[in-house]
Amino acid sequence: MGIKLKGKDLIKLGFPKNNSINIALGQINRYRKKEKKERILEEAKEVLMYPEKFKGNTIWGKVVEGLVKPVTVKMHQLRNTRVPFSIYGENEIDEQAKFQLYDALKLPIAVQGALMPDAHYGYGLPIGGILATFNAVISYGVGVDIGCRMCLTVYPIPISFLKGKKHQYENILKNHTKFGMRETHDKKQDHEIFYRNEFTEIPLVKRLKDKAYKQLGTSGSGNHFVEFGSVSIIDTNNEFGLKVGEYIGVLSHSGSRSLGANIAKHYTYLATKQCYLPKNVKHLAWLDLNTHDGQEYWQAMNLAGDYAKACHDNIHERIAKKLGVKPMAKIENHHNFAWKEMVNGNECIVHRKGATPAQKGKLGIIPGSMTAPGFIVRGLGNTASLQSASHGAGRKYSRKKCKEKFTKSDIKNQLNMSDVILIGGGIDEAPMAYKDIKKVMVNQKELVEVLGTFTPKIVRMDK
């Protein structure tokens, strides 16, 4: 930019001596520092004269907010009492996770909460926690992996092929799925998601576009997977028109990759600078949806969720192409996201951090572990759970505890007993790390009904 823009330059234009100057300098230095000073000052003068014209602008919108209606930055105190909540499978949930929810229920923006039977400790909200808030979104209530989701496709292939052609299916997963930070597909594919306005209008998201393009159709590390398995349909009145019986299925679990992680990091930082909270709940800092940052996060979060779906679509399209057959059915759902929903007659933001949407008639997938079945479910619309269900079996042991407690030999024995082939995977993802999925399902029988199961047979994870 040549000569660096300073606060006194903006004061000369007529900017008031308040926080709007710091906001303007922050936005300019972050997003426009390579441009000429004269051009920036011309634009800044126009912003000062016609603020309404720039309301919602990705660069100047926050400056206008600082001029017209500055965001109130203050310390928020917790309420003395909790808002209404429900816990499912309480005896199976560790106390730390419960107390995380109890604290969240005292936030001044909280309306209602719930805890699922797979719940365990996390950052901000516990994993398996649901929180409805009024006009505010908590980035750590959504989670770092925005739009982390499940996707199941079902194929008209004889179930015997899982044994008879297992080497062929292993090779499909080895060669046509990619995991972790370094692996990407050699042949990149375009997608309509990359033509969304957010990729040009939101500066942070614009910078992340190239990497998002490279990572399309890939999966994360940790507990993310792509699996071949046996789908058993037990409900004759299913929405996808499948006859009761056994089918081959492909199940994937992953999220929005680097795109979502960077969005979460950026807007969490902004939230903590605007919303000060007691130390024990500092990760629950929120963004008001009436603010520029709140609106921008909402757009970015929804983009990340749609990108996560695009990644799953790409994974399943690649595999279907190699199988040479189209799927008969597809079932999918987010389980790290926030939605605008009606709660007790009022529109609220419902955060599901590791929880499956379970509105009346809503279909979803609740996985077990690599040696335990997952469940195809239909929501019952239970309002006490904020129309939610668990997102899986839930961890019984932390990653650190797994490495202390189990060996590769332990995992191998468990896989052999269940007749499962594992490609990749670490000790921290041992099947024994997870709770008993059948107990979890019993503890949420008032939340969902079971239409079928998915039993893993060939599992691919990060190395």
RAWOBEL-V824635 format. One line per field, one symbol per residue. ss: DSSP state (h for helix, s for strand, l for the rest). phi: phi as a letter, one per 20 degrees, with the letter a starting at -180 (. if undefined). Layout:
ss: ???
phi: ???
This chain:
ss: llllllhhhhhhhlllllhhhhhhhhhhhhhlllllhhhhhhhhhhhhhlhhhhllllllhhhhhhhhlllllsssllllllllsssllhhhllhhhhhhhhhhlllllsssssssssssllllllsssssssllssshhhhllllllssssssslllllhhhhlhhhhhhhhhhhllsllllllllllllhhhhllhhhhlhhhhhhhhhhhhhlllslllllssssssssslllllllllllssssssssssllhhhhhhhhhhhhhhhhhhssslhhhhhhlssslllhhhhhhhhhhhhhhhhhhhhhhhhhhhhhhhhlllllsssssslssssssssllsssssssslssslllllssssllsllslsssssslllhhhllsssllllslllhhhhhhhllhhhhhhhhhhhllssslllhhhlhhhsllhhhhhhlllllssssssssssssslll
phi: .meffcgffffffoffecffffffffffffdcfeefgfffffffffffecgffdfnffeegffggfeebgffdbeddffecefgbccdmgfedffgfffffgfffeffefdabbcefefbfbemfffnecbecelbcdfeeeofegmgbdbcdddedgffffefcffffgffffeccccmfdecffefcebfgfdfggfdeeggfgfefgffffegnddfemeebcceaeededdfdefemefgqdceccdccacelfgfffffffffgfffedcecggfcffdgcdffedgfffffgfffffffffgffffgfgffffgfffmbefebbcbafbcaccebeclncfcededdmbegcfgnfebccfecfccfdceccfdmfffellcbfdrfnfecfgffgfeedcffgfgfffffeldeddnncffdggffdfffffgfffcfedbdedaccdfccddcff
